[in-house]
C-alpha cells in the first residue's frame, strides 16, 4: 500500500505566501499524481492555504496554480477594513476602553486592532467549503486538520474532516474534534492575536492555532500520514551571528519590535522544535528503541532568506491608514520588520515571497524526489 504523504503548513500572516510558491514547485517536481498529498494540516495563515488546497485537490495542477494566483490578488484591503471610519471606530473603542474600562463590571471588551470582515468575504468567495467533503468522499483527500486556540480553556483544538477510519485523539494540552469545516474554522486558526478579532465557533471563541500548538506535526500523523513535508516560514539562523546579535549594543525596542519577536515565538519556534523532536525519535527507532512505534520521515522546506528583512523600505507601498497604524506602534522602513512581515498583504511583498518559496523548493528537487519515492 502506498504511503500517505502529509503536508504541514504553519506560519503567520502574509508570510504564508511563501508556502504558495513552495506548493506549486512541489507539484511541478513530483508530477500529476492522483493524490499529491493525502493529508493537509494548517495553523494560522497556513490554514488558509491548506483549506484552499483541500477544496480543490481533485486537480493539483489547477489548485496549486490558482493558490499562487490568489496570493497575487490579495491586498491589505482584502484582508482588513482600512476605511477611515472602520479604523476610527476601533481606535475610539480602544481609547474609551482604556480610560473608562475600569468603571465597568467586566472591564474593557476591546480585543483586536483590525476588522477582518474583508478576509471572511474573500474566503467565502474563493473557497467552496462543501468541496472538502466531496473530495474526502471521492478519495481525493484522506483528511485535513485546522488548529485553533480556545480562549476560554486555553487549549489547542484540532478541527478535522476526513475518512471515517480516523479516530479522535486527546493529549494534555490539545484534543481533536471531527466536524464539517467551515469558514469560521479557517478564520479562527488564522486570527493573529491582538490584531485580528477572536472568532466564534459554537458557544466559544477561538484565536490563532499557533498560540498553543506546540506539536504542529502531530495532527498530520493522527490523520494517518506516513511521511511529512513541512513548509516553514523562517530561515535557518547562523548560530554565531545569533550569539553576536544577542550581546551587541541595541537601542530601546519599540512596541512593534517587541510584538514581532513575540509573534515569531508563536508562529515559528514550535515547528522547528517539533521537526527536531520527530527526527530524533526516528533515529532512536532506527537504532532499535521504541519498537512499538514507526518512523515518520520528514522533509523540511524553509526560506533561504530572512522574510522579516525582506520588508525593508516596504511601508511606502502600503495603504496610508495601515502605515498610520503601524507607525503608531513603532514600525518603520527599518524597525519592527518582523511584525510588518505578518501584516504586509501586498504584492510588492507577497510576490517575492512566492518566488522565493518556488526557488527554494526547486533547489531541493533531488531531495524531494528521493523523499517521495522512498
C-alpha distance (Angstrom), angle and dihedral (degrees) to the residues before:
residue distance angle dihedral
X1 . . .
X2 3.80 . .
X3 3.75 115.2 .
X4 3.78 115.8 -111.0
X5 3.79 113.0 -118.5
X6 3.78 119.6 -149.6
X7 3.79 128.5 -158.4
X8 3.80 117.0 -149.2
X9 3.80 118.1 -165.1
X10 3.76 119.9 179.3
X11 3.76 130.8 160.0
X12 3.73 142.1 97.2
X13 3.74 138.8 -84.0
X14 3.78 123.4 -43.8
X15 3.81 91.8 -2.4
X16 3.80 87.5 79.0
X17 3.81 88.3 77.4
X18 3.82 84.6 80.2
X19 3.81 88.5 64.4
X20 3.80 92.2 54.4
X21 3.81 90.8 58.4
X22 3.78 91.6 45.0
X23 3.82 94.8 51.0
X24 3.81 90.9 50.0
X25 3.80 90.1 53.0
X26 3.81 90.8 47.3
X27 3.79 90.2 56.1
X28 3.80 92.6 49.4
X29 3.81 91.5 47.9
X30 3.79 99.0 44.0
X31 3.79 97.4 38.0
X32 3.78 136.9 -137.3
X33 3.78 101.0 -41.4
X34 3.79 122.5 161.7
X35 3.78 92.0 -113.2
X36 3.77 112.0 24.3
X37 3.80 84.8 176.4
X38 3.79 125.9 10.6
X39 3.79 95.0 -167.8
X40 3.80 129.5 38.2
X41 3.80 125.9 -171.7
X42 3.77 130.5 174.7
X43 3.77 141.6 -176.6
X44 3.79 125.5 -166.8
X45 3.82 111.6 -23.7
X46 3.79 87.1 -7.5
X47 3.80 84.4 71.4
X48 3.80 89.3 63.5
X49 3.79 91.6 54.2
X50 3.80 93.2 43.9
X51 3.79 93.2 49.3
X52 3.79 93.1 48.3
X53 3.81 91.6 51.2
X54 3.80 92.5 45.1
X55 3.79 91.7 54.2
X56 3.82 92.1 49.0
X57 3.80 104.6 33.0
X58 3.80 94.9 117.0
X59 3.82 83.7 89.8
X60 3.79 115.1 26.2
X61 3.79 92.8 -174.5
X62 3.78 91.7 58.8
X63 3.81 95.6 38.2
X64 3.82 96.8 51.1
X65 3.81 91.2 44.0
X66 3.79 93.5 48.3
X67 3.81 92.7 46.0
X68 3.80 89.5 58.0
X69 3.78 90.2 45.0
X70 3.79 90.3 51.4
X71 3.79 91.1 55.2
X72 3.81 90.0 54.8
X73 3.81 88.5 58.4
X74 3.79 96.6 47.7
X75 3.80 115.0 108.3
X76 3.81 132.2 174.5
X77 3.82 88.1 -104.0
X78 3.81 90.5 56.2
X79 3.81 90.4 56.2
X80 3.81 103.7 40.5
X81 3.77 137.7 12.5
X82 3.81 107.3 -102.7
X83 3.77 97.8 173.0
X84 3.78 110.7 131.5
X85 3.80 93.1 -118.8
X86 3.81 94.1 50.7
X87 3.81 93.3 48.6
X88 3.81 92.1 43.6
X89 3.80 92.1 51.8
X90 3.81 91.6 54.7
X91 3.80 91.0 44.1
X92 3.80 92.5 52.3
X93 3.80 90.4 48.5
X94 3.82 89.5 53.0
X95 3.79 91.9 49.5
X96 3.80 95.0 45.8
X97 3.79 91.1 43.1
X98 3.78 91.9 52.1
X99 3.79 95.0 45.9
X100 3.80 101.3 35.7
X101 3.80 102.4 20.0
X102 3.79 91.8 96.1
X103 3.79 90.0 61.3
X104 3.81 93.3 61.3
X105 3.83 123.7 79.6
X106 3.81 94.4 -118.3
X107 3.80 99.1 30.9
X108 3.79 124.2 -133.0
X109 3.81 117.1 -10.0
X110 3.81 95.4 -164.1
X111 3.81 109.1 119.4
X112 3.82 108.7 159.1
X113 3.79 143.1 41.0
X114 3.80 102.6 -148.9
X115 3.80 134.9 49.8
X116 3.82 107.8 -131.7
X117 3.80 97.8 -171.3
X118 3.84 89.6 120.3
X119 3.82 90.2 57.5
X120 3.79 90.5 55.4
X121 3.79 90.7 50.5
X122 3.81 91.0 47.9
X123 3.80 91.9 51.4
X124 3.79 93.5 46.9
X125 3.78 90.4 49.8
X126 3.81 97.6 45.8
X127 3.82 103.0 35.3
X128 3.80 127.4 55.1
X129 3.78 100.1 -158.7
X130 3.81 90.9 -166.8
X131 3.80 88.2 69.2
X132 3.80 90.6 67.1
X133 3.80 90.9 68.8
X134 3.80 90.3 43.5
X135 3.81 90.7 55.4
X136 3.79 91.8 46.8
X137 3.79 91.5 50.2
X138 3.82 92.6 48.2
X139 3.80 92.6 48.7
X140 3.78 95.3 -113.0
X141 3.79 89.3 120.9
X142 3.79 131.4 29.1
X143 3.77 96.0 -164.4
X144 3.80 148.4 -30.8
X145 3.79 129.5 -154.8
X146 3.80 132.4 -168.7
X147 3.79 120.2 -168.8
X148 3.80 124.6 -146.0
X149 3.80 134.7 172.8
X150 3.79 118.2 -120.3
X151 3.81 108.5 -135.7
X152 3.80 92.8 -154.0
X153 3.81 102.1 50.2
X154 3.80 97.0 22.1
X155 3.80 90.0 -133.7
X156 3.78 129.0 131.2
X157 3.80 113.1 -111.2
X158 3.80 117.2 -160.9
X159 3.79 109.0 -154.4
X160 3.78 109.7 -161.9
X161 3.78 142.1 176.6
X162 3.78 124.6 -167.0
X163 3.78 150.9 101.9
X164 3.81 117.9 -15.6
X165 3.81 92.7 -114.6
X166 3.80 91.2 69.4
X167 3.79 109.6 102.4
X168 3.80 128.5 -151.6
X169 3.79 118.2 -104.8
X170 3.77 136.4 -162.9
X171 3.80 133.6 -166.4
X172 3.80 135.0 173.3
X173 3.80 96.6 -82.2
X174 3.81 103.4 19.1
X175 3.77 144.4 35.3
X176 3.79 139.0 -177.6
X177 3.77 130.7 -115.2
X178 3.81 122.2 -165.6
X179 3.78 109.4 -141.2
X180 3.76 144.9 141.1
X181 3.78 102.0 -90.6
X182 3.78 116.0 -125.6
X183 3.76 136.5 174.8
X184 3.83 90.7 -85.8
X185 3.81 92.1 62.9
X186 3.78 91.9 51.5
X187 3.81 93.5 45.7
X188 3.80 91.6 47.9
X189 3.78 92.6 52.2
X190 3.82 90.5 49.6
X191 3.81 97.3 44.5
X192 3.82 104.1 121.2
X193 3.83 107.7 -145.8
X194 3.81 116.6 -105.4
X195 3.81 92.8 4.9
X196 3.81 103.6 56.0
X197 3.83 123.2 46.1
X198 3.81 121.7 -108.3
X199 3.80 112.5 -99.7
X200 3.78 123.1 -131.1
X201 3.80 118.1 -131.3
X202 3.78 113.1 175.6
X203 3.79 107.8 -38.6
X204 3.80 97.0 -26.2
X205 3.79 139.5 70.3
X206 3.79 127.6 -123.6
X207 3.77 139.7 -167.4
X208 3.77 140.4 -172.0
X209 3.79 114.8 -23.9
X210 3.79 93.6 -136.8
X211 3.81 94.6 63.5
X212 3.82 94.4 82.4
X213 3.81 102.2 8.9
X214 3.81 100.4 112.1
X215 3.81 93.7 161.6
X216 3.83 106.3 43.5
X217 3.83 92.6 168.9
X218 3.80 92.4 57.7
X219 3.85 99.3 80.0
X220 3.81 92.2 54.9
X221 3.80 91.1 50.3
X222 3.81 91.7 48.8
X223 3.80 89.2 50.5
X224 3.80 88.8 58.9
X225 3.80 105.9 -95.2
X226 3.82 113.1 157.8
X227 3.81 94.0 -169.6
X228 3.79 132.7 19.8
X229 3.76 139.5 -145.9
X230 3.81 110.8 -164.5
X231 3.79 122.2 -166.6
X232 3.78 112.8 -157.7
X233 3.80 129.1 -172.2
X234 3.81 101.9 -143.1
X235 3.77 126.6 79.7
X236 3.79 120.9 -129.7
X237 3.79 112.0 -88.3
X238 3.77 121.3 -128.2
X239 3.79 101.4 -122.1
X240 3.80 95.5 -145.8
X241 3.81 92.1 48.0
X242 3.79 89.4 48.9
X243 3.80 90.3 53.5
X244 3.81 92.8 47.7
X245 3.81 93.4 48.9
X246 3.79 91.4 49.9
X247 3.81 92.4 60.1
X248 3.81 100.2 33.3
X249 3.84 122.9 105.7
X250 3.79 113.3 -84.9
X251 3.80 134.3 175.4
X252 3.79 123.2 -121.5
X253 3.83 106.7 -67.4
X254 3.78 119.4 -115.3
X255 3.78 122.4 -128.2
X256 3.81 87.8 -104.7
X257 3.79 91.6 56.9
X258 3.80 92.7 48.0
X259 3.81 92.3 49.5
X260 3.81 90.9 45.7
X261 3.80 92.2 55.6
X262 3.80 90.4 46.2
X263 3.81 91.6 51.9
X264 3.80 90.6 47.9
X265 3.78 88.1 56.9
X266 3.80 92.1 48.9
X267 3.78 97.8 44.8
X268 3.78 106.9 33.9
X269 3.80 116.8 19.1
X270 3.81 95.6 69.8
X271 3.82 95.5 55.3
X272 3.78 94.1 51.0
X273 3.81 91.9 46.1
X274 3.81 92.1 48.1
X275 3.81 92.7 49.5
X276 3.80 89.5 52.2
X277 3.81 90.1 48.0
X278 3.81 94.3 50.9
X279 3.80 92.9 45.8
X280 3.78 91.0 50.9
X281 3.80 90.2 49.1
X282 3.81 89.6 50.4
X283 3.79 89.2 54.5
X284 3.81 91.3 51.4
X285 3.80 91.6 48.9
X286 3.81 90.8 49.1
X287 3.81 88.0 51.9
X288 3.76 92.0 55.9
X289 3.79 101.0 -94.8
X290 3.80 124.2 124.7
X291 3.80 93.7 21.3
X292 3.80 89.6 179.0
X293 3.82 90.6 65.2
X294 3.78 131.2 71.9
X295 3.80 123.0 -138.0
X296 3.81 117.0 -108.7
X297 3.81 109.3 -149.4
X298 3.79 111.5 -144.5
X299 3.79 134.1 -165.9
X300 3.78 118.0 -163.0
X301 3.80 122.6 -154.3
X302 3.78 115.2 -170.0
X303 3.81 138.0 163.3
X304 3.79 118.8 -82.1
X305 3.80 88.8 -151.2
X306 3.78 135.1 50.8
X307 3.81 104.1 -96.8
X308 3.77 90.9 -159.2
X309 3.80 93.4 57.2
X310 3.81 89.7 49.8
X311 3.83 86.9 73.6
X312 3.81 93.5 66.0
X313 3.83 109.5 133.2
X314 3.80 90.4 1.9
X315 3.81 98.7 119.4
X316 3.86 96.2 84.1
X317 3.82 87.6 62.7
X318 3.81 92.8 57.9
X319 3.82 126.7 88.4
X320 3.80 114.6 -84.1
X321 3.80 94.9 -116.7
X322 3.81 92.6 51.0
X323 3.81 90.5 48.4
X324 3.79 88.5 51.2
X325 3.80 92.6 52.7
X326 3.79 94.0 45.7
X327 3.80 93.1 47.5
X328 3.80 88.2 54.6
X329 3.81 90.5 63.9
X330 3.78 95.8 42.0
X331 3.81 103.1 -92.1
X332 3.81 113.8 143.7
X333 3.80 139.3 150.4
X334 3.81 90.1 -71.3
X335 3.83 106.8 17.8
X336 3.80 131.0 69.1
X337 3.81 91.8 15.4
X338 3.80 95.2 152.9
X339 3.79 90.9 58.3
X340 3.79 90.8 45.3
X341 3.80 90.2 53.8
X342 3.81 90.3 63.3
X343 3.81 95.2 50.3
X344 3.82 103.2 35.1
X345 3.81 99.1 102.8
X346 3.79 92.0 167.6
X347 3.81 129.2 122.6
X348 3.80 90.8 -125.2
X349 3.81 85.5 68.1
X350 3.80 106.0 24.1
X351 3.81 96.2 50.5
X352 3.84 93.8 56.4
X353 3.81 87.7 46.8
X354 3.81 92.0 54.1
X355 3.79 90.7 47.2
X356 3.80 90.2 50.0
X357 3.81 91.8 49.0
X358 3.80 90.0 49.6
X359 3.81 93.8 48.0
X360 3.82 95.3 43.4
X361 3.80 90.5 52.2
X362 3.80 94.1 47.7
X363 3.79 89.5 52.7
X364 3.81 85.5 62.2
X365 3.81 93.4 49.5
X366 3.81 96.0 122.2
X367 3.79 91.2 44.3
X368 3.81 91.7 49.1
X369 3.82 93.5 50.4
X370 3.79 92.0 47.0
X371 3.80 90.2 49.2
X372 3.80 94.5 48.6
X373 3.80 95.1 46.6
X374 3.82 95.6 45.2
